Amino acid sequence: MVALGFILFFVIFFMAMWLLVFLFTVVVPGSIKLFLLNKFGPTWAKKLAGLEVEE
């Protein structure tokens, strides 16, 4: 049972590590880029990214 506990602990631990790696390499930089594009980007780039509703 101790071995099973170690296995489950490391499976959950590595899943959490992969989630953090994904968040800080894909989600956070992507949201920062979208924020900067929305704030400072040209109109054509905002429309291309779907950030501006066309009238």
mmCIF entry with sequence, helices, sheets and N, C-alpha, C, O atoms, coordinates in Angstrom:
data_MODEL
# 
_entry.id   MODEL 
# 
_entity.id                         1 
_entity.type                       polymer 
_entity.pdbx_number_of_molecules   1 
# 
_entity_poly.entity_id                      1 
_entity_poly.type                           'polypeptide(L)' 
_entity_poly.nstd_linkage                   no 
_entity_poly.nstd_monomer                   no 
_entity_poly.pdbx_seq_one_letter_code       MVALGFILFFVIFFMAMWLLVFLFTVVVPGSIKLFLLNKFGPTWAKKLAGLEVEE 
_entity_poly.pdbx_seq_one_letter_code_can   MVALGFILFFVIFFMAMWLLVFLFTVVVPGSIKLFLLNKFGPTWAKKLAGLEVEE 
_entity_poly.pdbx_strand_id                 A 
# 
loop_
_entity_poly_seq.entity_id 
_entity_poly_seq.num 
_entity_poly_seq.mon_id 
_entity_poly_seq.hetero 
1 1  MET n 
1 2  VAL n 
1 3  ALA n 
1 4  LEU n 
1 5  GLY n 
1 6  PHE n 
1 7  ILE n 
1 8  LEU n 
1 9  PHE n 
1 10 PHE n 
1 11 VAL n 
1 12 ILE n 
1 13 PHE n 
1 14 PHE n 
1 15 MET n 
1 16 ALA n 
1 17 MET n 
1 18 TRP n 
1 19 LEU n 
1 20 LEU n 
1 21 VAL n 
1 22 PHE n 
1 23 LEU n 
1 24 PHE n 
1 25 THR n 
1 26 VAL n 
1 27 VAL n 
1 28 VAL n 
1 29 PRO n 
1 30 GLY n 
1 31 SER n 
1 32 ILE n 
1 33 LYS n 
1 34 LEU n 
1 35 PHE n 
1 36 LEU n 
1 37 LEU n 
1 38 ASN n 
1 39 LYS n 
1 40 PHE n 
1 41 GLY n 
1 42 PRO n 
1 43 THR n 
1 44 TRP n 
1 45 ALA n 
1 46 LYS n 
1 47 LYS n 
1 48 LEU n 
1 49 ALA n 
1 50 GLY n 
1 51 LEU n 
1 52 GLU n 
1 53 VAL n 
1 54 GLU n 
1 55 GLU n 
# 
_struct_asym.id          A 
_struct_asym.entity_id   1 
# 
loop_
_struct_conf.conf_type_id 
_struct_conf.id 
_struct_conf.pdbx_PDB_helix_id 
_struct_conf.beg_label_comp_id 
_struct_conf.beg_label_asym_id 
_struct_conf.beg_label_seq_id 
_struct_conf.pdbx_beg_PDB_ins_code 
_struct_conf.end_label_comp_id 
_struct_conf.end_label_asym_id 
_struct_conf.end_label_seq_id 
_struct_conf.pdbx_end_PDB_ins_code 
_struct_conf.beg_auth_comp_id 
_struct_conf.beg_auth_asym_id 
_struct_conf.beg_auth_seq_id 
_struct_conf.end_auth_comp_id 
_struct_conf.end_auth_asym_id 
_struct_conf.end_auth_seq_id 
_struct_conf.pdbx_PDB_helix_class 
_struct_conf.details 
_struct_conf.pdbx_PDB_helix_length 
HELX_P HELX_P1 AA1 VAL A 2  ? PHE A 22 ? VAL A 2  PHE A 22 1 ? 21 
HELX_P HELX_P2 AA2 LEU A 23 ? VAL A 27 ? LEU A 23 VAL A 27 3 ? 5  
HELX_P HELX_P3 AA3 VAL A 28 ? PHE A 40 ? VAL A 28 PHE A 40 1 ? 13 
HELX_P HELX_P4 AA4 THR A 43 ? ALA A 49 ? THR A 43 ALA A 49 1 ? 7  
# 
_struct_conf_type.id          HELX_P 
_struct_conf_type.criteria    ? 
_struct_conf_type.reference   ? 
# 
loop_
_atom_site.group_PDB 
_atom_site.id 
_atom_site.type_symbol 
_atom_site.label_atom_id 
_atom_site.label_alt_id 
_atom_site.label_comp_id 
_atom_site.label_asym_id 
_atom_site.label_entity_id 
_atom_site.label_seq_id 
_atom_site.pdbx_PDB_ins_code 
_atom_site.Cartn_x 
_atom_site.Cartn_y 
_atom_site.Cartn_z 
_atom_site.occupancy 
_atom_site.B_iso_or_equiv 
_atom_site.pdbx_formal_charge 
_atom_site.auth_seq_id 
_atom_site.auth_comp_id 
_atom_site.auth_asym_id 
_atom_site.auth_atom_id 
_atom_site.pdbx_PDB_model_num 
ATOM 1   N N  . MET A 1 1  ? 0.811   -1.205 0.000   1.00 0.00 ? 1  MET A N  1 
ATOM 2   C CA . MET A 1 1  ? 0.000   0.000  0.000   1.00 0.00 ? 1  MET A CA 1 
ATOM 3   C C  . MET A 1 1  ? 0.853   1.268  0.000   1.00 0.00 ? 1  MET A C  1 
ATOM 4   O O  . MET A 1 1  ? 0.465   2.291  -0.563  1.00 0.00 ? 1  MET A O  1 
ATOM 5   N N  . VAL A 1 2  ? 2.011   1.185  0.634   1.00 0.00 ? 2  VAL A N  1 
ATOM 6   C CA . VAL A 1 2  ? 2.889   2.359  0.639   1.00 0.00 ? 2  VAL A CA 1 
ATOM 7   C C  . VAL A 1 2  ? 3.374   2.652  -0.776  1.00 0.00 ? 2  VAL A C  1 
ATOM 8   O O  . VAL A 1 2  ? 3.460   3.810  -1.184  1.00 0.00 ? 2  VAL A O  1 
ATOM 9   N N  . ALA A 1 3  ? 3.693   1.589  -1.523  1.00 0.00 ? 3  ALA A N  1 
ATOM 10  C CA . ALA A 1 3  ? 4.154   1.779  -2.903  1.00 0.00 ? 3  ALA A CA 1 
ATOM 11  C C  . ALA A 1 3  ? 3.051   2.407  -3.758  1.00 0.00 ? 3  ALA A C  1 
ATOM 12  O O  . ALA A 1 3  ? 3.316   3.271  -4.594  1.00 0.00 ? 3  ALA A O  1 
ATOM 13  N N  . LEU A 1 4  ? 1.823   1.966  -3.538  1.00 0.00 ? 4  LEU A N  1 
ATOM 14  C CA . LEU A 1 4  ? 0.704   2.541  -4.278  1.00 0.00 ? 4  LEU A CA 1 
ATOM 15  C C  . LEU A 1 4  ? 0.525   4.022  -3.940  1.00 0.00 ? 4  LEU A C  1 
ATOM 16  O O  . LEU A 1 4  ? 0.209   4.831  -4.811  1.00 0.00 ? 4  LEU A O  1 
ATOM 17  N N  . GLY A 1 5  ? 0.727   4.364  -2.682  1.00 0.00 ? 5  GLY A N  1 
ATOM 18  C CA . GLY A 1 5  ? 0.644   5.761  -2.273  1.00 0.00 ? 5  GLY A CA 1 
ATOM 19  C C  . GLY A 1 5  ? 1.702   6.619  -2.933  1.00 0.00 ? 5  GLY A C  1 
ATOM 20  O O  . GLY A 1 5  ? 1.428   7.735  -3.374  1.00 0.00 ? 5  GLY A O  1 
ATOM 21  N N  . PHE A 1 6  ? 2.939   6.080  -2.999  1.00 0.00 ? 6  PHE A N  1 
ATOM 22  C CA . PHE A 1 6  ? 4.006   6.818  -3.676  1.00 0.00 ? 6  PHE A CA 1 
ATOM 23  C C  . PHE A 1 6  ? 3.683   7.014  -5.151  1.00 0.00 ? 6  PHE A C  1 
ATOM 24  O O  . PHE A 1 6  ? 3.887   8.098  -5.699  1.00 0.00 ? 6  PHE A O  1 
ATOM 25  N N  . ILE A 1 7  ? 3.179   5.964  -5.792  1.00 0.00 ? 7  ILE A N  1 
ATOM 26  C CA . ILE A 1 7  ? 2.847   6.061  -7.219  1.00 0.00 ? 7  ILE A CA 1 
ATOM 27  C C  . ILE A 1 7  ? 1.756   7.107  -7.442  1.00 0.00 ? 7  ILE A C  1 
ATOM 28  O O  . ILE A 1 7  ? 1.872   7.953  -8.328  1.00 0.00 ? 7  ILE A O  1 
ATOM 29  N N  . LEU A 1 8  ? 0.701   7.045  -6.639  1.00 0.00 ? 8  LEU A N  1 
ATOM 30  C CA . LEU A 1 8  ? -0.381  8.020  -6.799  1.00 0.00 ? 8  LEU A CA 1 
ATOM 31  C C  . LEU A 1 8  ? 0.094   9.440  -6.518  1.00 0.00 ? 8  LEU A C  1 
ATOM 32  O O  . LEU A 1 8  ? -0.297  10.378 -7.212  1.00 0.00 ? 8  LEU A O  1 
ATOM 33  N N  . PHE A 1 9  ? 0.932   9.595  -5.505  1.00 0.00 ? 9  PHE A N  1 
ATOM 34  C CA . PHE A 1 9  ? 1.450   10.923 -5.189  1.00 0.00 ? 9  PHE A CA 1 
ATOM 35  C C  . PHE A 1 9  ? 2.228   11.497 -6.368  1.00 0.00 ? 9  PHE A C  1 
ATOM 36  O O  . PHE A 1 9  ? 2.018   12.648 -6.750  1.00 0.00 ? 9  PHE A O  1 
ATOM 37  N N  . PHE A 1 10 ? 3.130   10.696 -6.948  1.00 0.00 ? 10 PHE A N  1 
ATOM 38  C CA . PHE A 1 10 ? 3.945   11.222 -8.037  1.00 0.00 ? 10 PHE A CA 1 
ATOM 39  C C  . PHE A 1 10 ? 3.144   11.421 -9.314  1.00 0.00 ? 10 PHE A C  1 
ATOM 40  O O  . PHE A 1 10 ? 3.444   12.327 -10.091 1.00 0.00 ? 10 PHE A O  1 
ATOM 41  N N  . VAL A 1 11 ? 2.125   10.589 -9.547  1.00 0.00 ? 11 VAL A N  1 
ATOM 42  C CA . VAL A 1 11 ? 1.267   10.804 -10.719 1.00 0.00 ? 11 VAL A CA 1 
ATOM 43  C C  . VAL A 1 11 ? 0.547   12.147 -10.593 1.00 0.00 ? 11 VAL A C  1 
ATOM 44  O O  . VAL A 1 11 ? 0.530   12.937 -11.537 1.00 0.00 ? 11 VAL A O  1 
ATOM 45  N N  . ILE A 1 12 ? -0.041  12.400 -9.438  1.00 0.00 ? 12 ILE A N  1 
ATOM 46  C CA . ILE A 1 12 ? -0.745  13.673 -9.227  1.00 0.00 ? 12 ILE A CA 1 
ATOM 47  C C  . ILE A 1 12 ? 0.234   14.845 -9.255  1.00 0.00 ? 12 ILE A C  1 
ATOM 48  O O  . ILE A 1 12 ? -0.068  15.900 -9.811  1.00 0.00 ? 12 ILE A O  1 
ATOM 49  N N  . PHE A 1 13 ? 1.409   14.654 -8.653  1.00 0.00 ? 13 PHE A N  1 
ATOM 50  C CA . PHE A 1 13 ? 2.427   15.706 -8.622  1.00 0.00 ? 13 PHE A CA 1 
ATOM 51  C C  . PHE A 1 13 ? 2.872   16.086 -10.031 1.00 0.00 ? 13 PHE A C  1 
ATOM 52  O O  . PHE A 1 13 ? 2.947   17.270 -10.360 1.00 0.00 ? 13 PHE A O  1 
ATOM 53  N N  . PHE A 1 14 ? 3.172   15.077 -10.872 1.00 0.00 ? 14 PHE A N  1 
ATOM 54  C CA . PHE A 1 14 ? 3.637   15.386 -12.224 1.00 0.00 ? 14 PHE A CA 1 
ATOM 55  C C  . PHE A 1 14 ? 2.518   15.946 -13.094 1.00 0.00 ? 14 PHE A C  1 
ATOM 56  O O  . PHE A 1 14 ? 2.781   16.759 -13.980 1.00 0.00 ? 14 PHE A O  1 
ATOM 57  N N  . MET A 1 15 ? 1.272   15.527 -12.859 1.00 0.00 ? 15 MET A N  1 
ATOM 58  C CA . MET A 1 15 ? 0.161   16.135 -13.594 1.00 0.00 ? 15 MET A CA 1 
ATOM 59  C C  . MET A 1 15 ? 0.034   17.613 -13.237 1.00 0.00 ? 15 MET A C  1 
ATOM 60  O O  . MET A 1 15 ? -0.213  18.446 -14.109 1.00 0.00 ? 15 MET A O  1 
ATOM 61  N N  . ALA A 1 16 ? 0.201   17.937 -11.959 1.00 0.00 ? 16 ALA A N  1 
ATOM 62  C CA . ALA A 1 16 ? 0.138   19.339 -11.544 1.00 0.00 ? 16 ALA A CA 1 
ATOM 63  C C  . ALA A 1 16 ? 1.306   20.137 -12.130 1.00 0.00 ? 16 ALA A C  1 
ATOM 64  O O  . ALA A 1 16 ? 1.133   21.290 -12.524 1.00 0.00 ? 16 ALA A O  1 
ATOM 65  N N  . MET A 1 17 ? 2.484   19.532 -12.189 1.00 0.00 ? 17 MET A N  1 
ATOM 66  C CA . MET A 1 17 ? 3.636   20.227 -12.767 1.00 0.00 ? 17 MET A CA 1 
ATOM 67  C C  . MET A 1 17 ? 3.405   20.510 -14.251 1.00 0.00 ? 17 MET A C  1 
ATOM 68  O O  . MET A 1 17 ? 3.711   21.604 -14.726 1.00 0.00 ? 17 MET A O  1 
ATOM 69  N N  . TRP A 1 18 ? 2.863   19.522 -14.996 1.00 0.00 ? 18 TRP A N  1 
ATOM 70  C CA . TRP A 1 18 ? 2.599   19.746 -16.413 1.00 0.00 ? 18 TRP A CA 1 
ATOM 71  C C  . TRP A 1 18 ? 1.544   20.825 -16.610 1.00 0.00 ? 18 TRP A C  1 
ATOM 72  O O  . TRP A 1 18 ? 1.624   21.609 -17.555 1.00 0.00 ? 18 TRP A O  1 
ATOM 73  N N  . LEU A 1 19 ? 0.553   20.867 -15.716 1.00 0.00 ? 19 LEU A N  1 
ATOM 74  C CA . LEU A 1 19 ? -0.455  21.922 -15.799 1.00 0.00 ? 19 LEU A CA 1 
ATOM 75  C C  . LEU A 1 19 ? 0.176   23.295 -15.590 1.00 0.00 ? 19 LEU A C  1 
ATOM 76  O O  . LEU A 1 19 ? -0.139  24.240 -16.313 1.00 0.00 ? 19 LEU A O  1 
ATOM 77  N N  . LEU A 1 20 ? 1.060   23.408 -14.609 1.00 0.00 ? 20 LEU A N  1 
ATOM 78  C CA . LEU A 1 20 ? 1.729   24.691 -14.375 1.00 0.00 ? 20 LEU A CA 1 
ATOM 79  C C  . LEU A 1 20 ? 2.631   25.075 -15.545 1.00 0.00 ? 20 LEU A C  1 
ATOM 80  O O  . LEU A 1 20 ? 2.684   26.241 -15.935 1.00 0.00 ? 20 LEU A O  1 
ATOM 81  N N  . VAL A 1 21 ? 3.341   24.094 -16.104 1.00 0.00 ? 21 VAL A N  1 
ATOM 82  C CA . VAL A 1 21 ? 4.192   24.371 -17.270 1.00 0.00 ? 21 VAL A CA 1 
ATOM 83  C C  . VAL A 1 21 ? 3.336   24.880 -18.425 1.00 0.00 ? 21 VAL A C  1 
ATOM 84  O O  . VAL A 1 21 ? 3.704   25.848 -19.090 1.00 0.00 ? 21 VAL A O  1 
ATOM 85  N N  . PHE A 1 22 ? 2.193   24.232 -18.666 1.00 0.00 ? 22 PHE A N  1 
ATOM 86  C CA . PHE A 1 22 ? 1.305   24.670 -19.747 1.00 0.00 ? 22 PHE A CA 1 
ATOM 87  C C  . PHE A 1 22 ? 0.777   26.076 -19.486 1.00 0.00 ? 22 PHE A C  1 
ATOM 88  O O  . PHE A 1 22 ? 0.734   26.908 -20.393 1.00 0.00 ? 22 PHE A O  1 
ATOM 89  N N  . LEU A 1 23 ? 0.374   26.339 -18.238 1.00 0.00 ? 23 LEU A N  1 
ATOM 90  C CA . LEU A 1 23 ? -0.175  27.657 -17.928 1.00 0.00 ? 23 LEU A CA 1 
ATOM 91  C C  . LEU A 1 23 ? 0.842   28.764 -18.157 1.00 0.00 ? 23 LEU A C  1 
ATOM 92  O O  . LEU A 1 23 ? 0.521   29.795 -18.748 1.00 0.00 ? 23 LEU A O  1 
ATOM 93  N N  . PHE A 1 24 ? 2.063   28.553 -17.691 1.00 0.00 ? 24 PHE A N  1 
ATOM 94  C CA . PHE A 1 24 ? 3.037   29.640 -17.736 1.00 0.00 ? 24 PHE A CA 1 
ATOM 95  C C  . PHE A 1 24 ? 3.824   29.703 -19.039 1.00 0.00 ? 24 PHE A C  1 
ATOM 96  O O  . PHE A 1 24 ? 4.613   30.628 -19.227 1.00 0.00 ? 24 PHE A O  1 
ATOM 97  N N  . THR A 1 25 ? 3.629   28.731 -19.958 1.00 0.00 ? 25 THR A N  1 
ATOM 98  C CA . THR A 1 25 ? 4.282   28.827 -21.260 1.00 0.00 ? 25 THR A CA 1 
ATOM 99  C C  . THR A 1 25 ? 3.301   29.121 -22.386 1.00 0.00 ? 25 THR A C  1 
ATOM 100 O O  . THR A 1 25 ? 3.714   29.589 -23.447 1.00 0.00 ? 25 THR A O  1 
ATOM 101 N N  . VAL A 1 26 ? 2.008   28.858 -22.184 1.00 0.00 ? 26 VAL A N  1 
ATOM 102 C CA . VAL A 1 26 ? 1.022   29.056 -23.246 1.00 0.00 ? 26 VAL A CA 1 
ATOM 103 C C  . VAL A 1 26 ? -0.042  30.072 -22.836 1.00 0.00 ? 26 VAL A C  1 
ATOM 104 O O  . VAL A 1 26 ? -0.262  31.055 -23.542 1.00 0.00 ? 26 VAL A O  1 
ATOM 105 N N  . VAL A 1 27 ? -0.693  29.846 -21.718 1.00 0.00 ? 27 VAL A N  1 
ATOM 106 C CA . VAL A 1 27 ? -1.871  30.637 -21.353 1.00 0.00 ? 27 VAL A CA 1 
ATOM 107 C C  . VAL A 1 27 ? -1.484  32.053 -20.930 1.00 0.00 ? 27 VAL A C  1 
ATOM 108 O O  . VAL A 1 27 ? -2.048  33.023 -21.436 1.00 0.00 ? 27 VAL A O  1 
ATOM 109 N N  . VAL A 1 28 ? -0.540  32.179 -20.021 1.00 0.00 ? 28 VAL A N  1 
ATOM 110 C CA . VAL A 1 28 ? -0.178  33.504 -19.500 1.00 0.00 ? 28 VAL A CA 1 
ATOM 111 C C  . VAL A 1 28 ? 0.464   34.384 -20.581 1.00 0.00 ? 28 VAL A C  1 
ATOM 112 O O  . VAL A 1 28 ? 0.050   35.533 -20.737 1.00 0.00 ? 28 VAL A O  1 
ATOM 113 N N  . PRO A 1 29 ? 1.467   33.889 -21.340 1.00 0.00 ? 29 PRO A N  1 
ATOM 114 C CA . PRO A 1 29 ? 2.011   34.751 -22.404 1.00 0.00 ? 29 PRO A CA 1 
ATOM 115 C C  . PRO A 1 29 ? 0.972   35.098 -23.475 1.00 0.00 ? 29 PRO A C  1 
ATOM 116 O O  . PRO A 1 29 ? 0.973   36.209 -24.004 1.00 0.00 ? 29 PRO A O  1 
ATOM 117 N N  . GLY A 1 30 ? 0.085   34.146 -23.795 1.00 0.00 ? 30 GLY A N  1 
ATOM 118 C CA . GLY A 1 30 ? -0.956  34.428 -24.781 1.00 0.00 ? 30 GLY A CA 1 
ATOM 119 C C  . GLY A 1 30 ? -1.911  35.507 -24.316 1.00 0.00 ? 30 GLY A C  1 
ATOM 120 O O  . GLY A 1 30 ? -2.301  36.377 -25.095 1.00 0.00 ? 30 GLY A O  1 
ATOM 121 N N  . SER A 1 31 ? -2.288  35.453 -23.053 1.00 0.00 ? 31 SER A N  1 
ATOM 122 C CA . SER A 1 31 ? -3.206  36.478 -22.546 1.00 0.00 ? 31 SER A CA 1 
ATOM 123 C C  . SER A 1 31 ? -2.515  37.831 -22.448 1.00 0.00 ? 31 SER A C  1 
ATOM 124 O O  . SER A 1 31 ? -3.147  38.864 -22.671 1.00 0.00 ? 31 SER A O  1 
ATOM 125 N N  . ILE A 1 32 ? -1.231  37.838 -22.119 1.00 0.00 ? 32 ILE A N  1 
ATOM 126 C CA . ILE A 1 32 ? -0.486  39.107 -22.093 1.00 0.00 ? 32 ILE A CA 1 
ATOM 127 C C  . ILE A 1 32 ? -0.397  39.694 -23.498 1.00 0.00 ? 32 ILE A C  1 
ATOM 128 O O  . ILE A 1 32 ? -0.555  40.902 -23.678 1.00 0.00 ? 32 ILE A O  1 
ATOM 129 N N  . LYS A 1 33 ? -0.141  38.837 -24.504 1.00 0.00 ? 33 LYS A N  1 
ATOM 130 C CA . LYS A 1 33 ? -0.063  39.320 -25.881 1.00 0.00 ? 33 LYS A CA 1 
ATOM 131 C C  . LYS A 1 33 ? -1.408  39.866 -26.351 1.00 0.00 ? 33 LYS A C  1 
ATOM 132 O O  . LYS A 1 33 ? -1.465  40.902 -27.015 1.00 0.00 ? 33 LYS A O  1 
ATOM 133 N N  . LEU A 1 34 ? -2.495  39.165 -26.006 1.00 0.00 ? 34 LEU A N  1 
ATOM 134 C CA . LEU A 1 34 ? -3.810  39.667 -26.394 1.00 0.00 ? 34 LEU A CA 1 
ATOM 135 C C  . LEU A 1 34 ? -4.134  40.984 -25.705 1.00 0.00 ? 34 LEU A C  1 
ATOM 136 O O  . LEU A 1 34 ? -4.727  41.875 -26.313 1.00 0.00 ? 34 LEU A O  1 
ATOM 137 N N  . PHE A 1 35 ? -3.750  41.111 -24.443 1.00 0.00 ? 35 PHE A N  1 
ATOM 138 C CA . PHE A 1 35 ? -3.984  42.372 -23.727 1.00 0.00 ? 35 PHE A CA 1 
ATOM 139 C C  . PHE A 1 35 ? -3.219  43.513 -24.389 1.00 0.00 ? 35 PHE A C  1 
ATOM 140 O O  . PHE A 1 35 ? -3.772  44.590 -24.610 1.00 0.00 ? 35 PHE A O  1 
ATOM 141 N N  . LEU A 1 36 ? -1.941  43.276 -24.708 1.00 0.00 ? 36 LEU A N  1 
ATOM 142 C CA . LEU A 1 36 ? -1.144  44.330 -25.338 1.00 0.00 ? 36 LEU A CA 1 
ATOM 143 C C  . LEU A 1 36 ? -1.663  44.669 -26.730 1.00 0.00 ? 36 LEU A C  1 
ATOM 144 O O  . LEU A 1 36 ? -1.666  45.832 -27.132 1.00 0.00 ? 36 LEU A O  1 
ATOM 145 N N  . LEU A 1 37 ? -2.107  43.634 -27.472 1.00 0.00 ? 37 LEU A N  1 
ATOM 146 C CA . LEU A 1 37 ? -2.668  43.883 -28.794 1.00 0.00 ? 37 LEU A CA 1 
ATOM 147 C C  . LEU A 1 37 ? -3.943  44.710 -28.686 1.00 0.00 ? 37 LEU A C  1 
ATOM 148 O O  . LEU A 1 37 ? -4.165  45.626 -29.479 1.00 0.00 ? 37 LEU A O  1 
ATOM 149 N N  . ASN A 1 38 ? -4.770  44.389 -27.718 1.00 0.00 ? 38 ASN A N  1 
ATOM 150 C CA . ASN A 1 38 ? -6.025  45.120 -27.545 1.00 0.00 ? 38 ASN A CA 1 
ATOM 151 C C  . ASN A 1 38 ? -5.769  46.561 -27.129 1.00 0.00 ? 38 ASN A C  1 
ATOM 152 O O  . ASN A 1 38 ? -6.521  47.460 -27.506 1.00 0.00 ? 38 ASN A O  1 
ATOM 153 N N  . LYS A 1 39 ? -4.715  46.785 -26.357 1.00 0.00 ? 39 LYS A N  1 
ATOM 154 C CA . LYS A 1 39 ? -4.433  48.128 -25.841 1.00 0.00 ? 39 LYS A CA 1 
ATOM 155 C C  . LYS A 1 39 ? -3.687  48.991 -26.870 1.00 0.00 ? 39 LYS A C  1 
ATOM 156 O O  . LYS A 1 39 ? -4.026  50.159 -27.061 1.00 0.00 ? 39 LYS A O  1 
ATOM 157 N N  . PHE A 1 40 ? -2.683  48.425 -27.525 1.00 0.00 ? 40 PHE A N  1 
ATOM 158 C CA . PHE A 1 40 ? -1.787  49.230 -28.368 1.00 0.00 ? 40 PHE A CA 1 
ATOM 159 C C  . PHE A 1 40 ? -1.781  48.834 -29.841 1.00 0.00 ? 40 PHE A C  1 
ATOM 160 O O  . PHE A 1 40 ? -1.146  49.513 -30.648 1.00 0.00 ? 40 PHE A O  1 
ATOM 161 N N  . GLY A 1 41 ? -2.467  47.759 -30.213 1.00 0.00 ? 41 GLY A N  1 
ATOM 162 C CA . GLY A 1 41 ? -2.352  47.239 -31.571 1.00 0.00 ? 41 GLY A CA 1 
ATOM 163 C C  . GLY A 1 41 ? -3.135  48.031 -32.594 1.00 0.00 ? 41 GLY A C  1 
ATOM 164 O O  . GLY A 1 41 ? -4.044  48.781 -32.240 1.00 0.00 ? 41 GLY A O  1 
ATOM 165 N N  . PRO A 1 42 ? -2.787  47.868 -33.875 1.00 0.00 ? 42 PRO A N  1 
ATOM 166 C CA . PRO A 1 42 ? -3.532  48.534 -34.942 1.00 0.00 ? 42 PRO A CA 1 
ATOM 167 C C  . PRO A 1 42 ? -4.914  47.897 -35.123 1.00 0.00 ? 42 PRO A C  1 
ATOM 168 O O  . PRO A 1 42 ? -5.155  46.775 -34.678 1.00 0.00 ? 42 PRO A O  1 
ATOM 169 N N  . THR A 1 43 ? -5.806  48.626 -35.778 1.00 0.00 ? 43 THR A N  1 
ATOM 170 C CA . THR A 1 43 ? -7.190  48.177 -35.931 1.00 0.00 ? 43 THR A CA 1 
ATOM 171 C C  . THR A 1 43 ? -7.280  46.885 -36.726 1.00 0.00 ? 43 THR A C  1 
ATOM 172 O O  . THR A 1 43 ? -8.073  46.006 -36.387 1.00 0.00 ? 43 THR A O  1 
ATOM 173 N N  . TRP A 1 44 ? -6.468  46.752 -37.794 1.00 0.00 ? 44 TRP A N  1 
ATOM 174 C CA . TRP A 1 44 ? -6.560  45.556 -38.621 1.00 0.00 ? 44 TRP A CA 1 
ATOM 175 C C  . TRP A 1 44 ? -6.135  44.311 -37.838 1.00 0.00 ? 44 TRP A C  1 
ATOM 176 O O  . TRP A 1 44 ? -6.678  43.228 -38.060 1.00 0.00 ? 44 TRP A O  1 
ATOM 177 N N  . ALA A 1 45 ? -5.175  44.453 -36.929 1.00 0.00 ? 45 ALA A N  1 
ATOM 178 C CA . ALA A 1 45 ? -4.738  43.306 -36.136 1.00 0.00 ? 45 ALA A CA 1 
ATOM 179 C C  . ALA A 1 45 ? -5.792  42.933 -35.098 1.00 0.00 ? 45 ALA A C  1 
ATOM 180 O O  . ALA A 1 45 ? -5.983  41.754 -34.799 1.00 0.00 ? 45 ALA A O  1 
ATOM 181 N N  . LYS A 1 46 ? -6.474  43.932 -34.551 1.00 0.00 ? 46 LYS A N  1 
ATOM 182 C CA . LYS A 1 46 ? -7.545  43.647 -33.589 1.00 0.00 ? 46 LYS A CA 1 
ATOM 183 C C  . LYS A 1 46 ? -8.686  42.899 -34.262 1.00 0.00 ? 46 LYS A C  1 
ATOM 184 O O  . LYS A 1 46 ? -9.226  41.949 -33.695 1.00 0.00 ? 46 LYS A O  1 
ATOM 185 N N  . LYS A 1 47 ? -9.057  43.321 -35.472 1.00 0.00 ? 47 LYS A N  1 
ATOM 186 C CA . LYS A 1 47 ? -10.118 42.627 -36.199 1.00 0.00 ? 47 LYS A CA 1 
ATOM 187 C C  . LYS A 1 47 ? -9.693  41.206 -36.543 1.00 0.00 ? 47 LYS A C  1 
ATOM 188 O O  . LYS A 1 47 ? -10.505 40.283 -36.475 1.00 0.00 ? 47 LYS A O  1 
ATOM 189 N N  . LEU A 1 48 ? -8.436  41.024 -36.908 1.00 0.00 ? 48 LEU A N  1 
ATOM 190 C CA . LEU A 1 48 ? -7.930  39.698 -37.255 1.00 0.00 ? 48 LEU A CA 1 
ATOM 191 C C  . LEU A 1 48 ? -7.951  38.768 -36.051 1.00 0.00 ? 48 LEU A C  1 
ATOM 192 O O  . LEU A 1 48 ? -8.204  37.572 -36.197 1.00 0.00 ? 48 LEU A O  1 
ATOM 193 N N  . ALA A 1 49 ? -7.690  39.301 -34.869 1.00 0.00 ? 49 ALA A N  1 
ATOM 194 C CA . ALA A 1 49 ? -7.687  38.492 -33.650 1.00 0.00 ? 49 ALA A CA 1 
ATOM 195 C C  . ALA A 1 49 ? -9.079  38.329 -33.061 1.00 0.00 ? 49 ALA A C  1 
ATOM 196 O O  . ALA A 1 49 ? -9.255  37.595 -32.089 1.00 0.00 ? 49 ALA A O  1 
ATOM 197 N N  . GLY A 1 50 ? -10.063 39.000 -33.631 1.00 0.00 ? 50 GLY A N  1 
ATOM 198 C CA . GLY A 1 50 ? -11.426 38.896 -33.127 1.00 0.00 ? 50 GLY A CA 1 
ATOM 199 C C  . GLY A 1 50 ? -11.669 39.695 -31.862 1.00 0.00 ? 50 GLY A C  1 
ATOM 200 O O  . GLY A 1 50 ? -12.575 39.374 -31.092 1.00 0.00 ? 50 GLY A O  1 
ATOM 201 N N  . LEU A 1 51 ? -10.877 40.727 -31.635 1.00 0.00 ? 51 LEU A N  1 
ATOM 202 C CA . LEU A 1 51 ? -11.018 41.524 -30.425 1.00 0.00 ? 51 LEU A CA 1 
ATOM 203 C C  . LEU A 1 51 ? -11.970 42.697 -30.596 1.00 0.00 ? 51 LEU A C  1 
ATOM 204 O O  . LEU A 1 51 ? -12.379 43.312 -29.611 1.00 0.00 ? 51 LEU A O  1 
ATOM 205 N N  . GLU A 1 52 ? -12.324 43.012 -31.833 1.00 0.00 ? 52 GLU A N  1 
ATOM 206 C CA . GLU A 1 52 ? -13.159 44.181 -32.084 1.00 0.00 ? 52 GLU A CA 1 
ATOM 207 C C  . GLU A 1 52 ? -14.382 43.748 -32.887 1.00 0.00 ? 52 GLU A C  1 
ATOM 208 O O  . GLU A 1 52 ? -14.262 43.024 -33.876 1.00 0.00 ? 52 GLU A O  1 
ATOM 209 N N  . VAL A 1 53 ? -15.546 44.192 -32.458 1.00 0.00 ? 53 VAL A N  1 
ATOM 210 C CA . VAL A 1 53 ? -16.777 43.837 -33.163 1.00 0.00 ? 53 VAL A CA 1 
ATOM 211 C C  . VAL A 1 53 ? -16.917 44.732 -34.387 1.00 0.00 ? 53 VAL A C  1 
ATOM 212 O O  . VAL A 1 53 ? -16.817 45.956 -34.299 1.00 0.00 ? 53 VAL A O  1 
ATOM 213 N N  . GLU A 1 54 ? -17.152 44.089 -35.539 1.00 0.00 ? 54 GLU A N  1 
ATOM 214 C CA . GLU A 1 54 ? -17.314 44.875 -36.759 1.00 0.00 ? 54 GLU A CA 1 
ATOM 215 C C  . GLU A 1 54 ? -18.714 45.469 -36.800 1.00 0.00 ? 54 GLU A C  1 
ATOM 216 O O  . GLU A 1 54 ? -19.693 44.809 -36.451 1.00 0.00 ? 54 GLU A O  1 
ATOM 217 N N  . GLU A 1 55 ? -18.794 46.718 -37.230 1.00 0.00 ? 55 GLU A N  1 
ATOM 218 C CA . GLU A 1 55 ? -20.093 47.383 -37.308 1.00 0.00 ? 55 GLU A CA 1 
ATOM 219 C C  . GLU A 1 55 ? -20.754 47.096 -38.629 1.00 0.00 ? 55 GLU A C  1 
ATOM 220 O O  . GLU A 1 55 ? -21.861 47.572 -38.881 1.00 0.00 ? 55 GLU A O  1 
# 
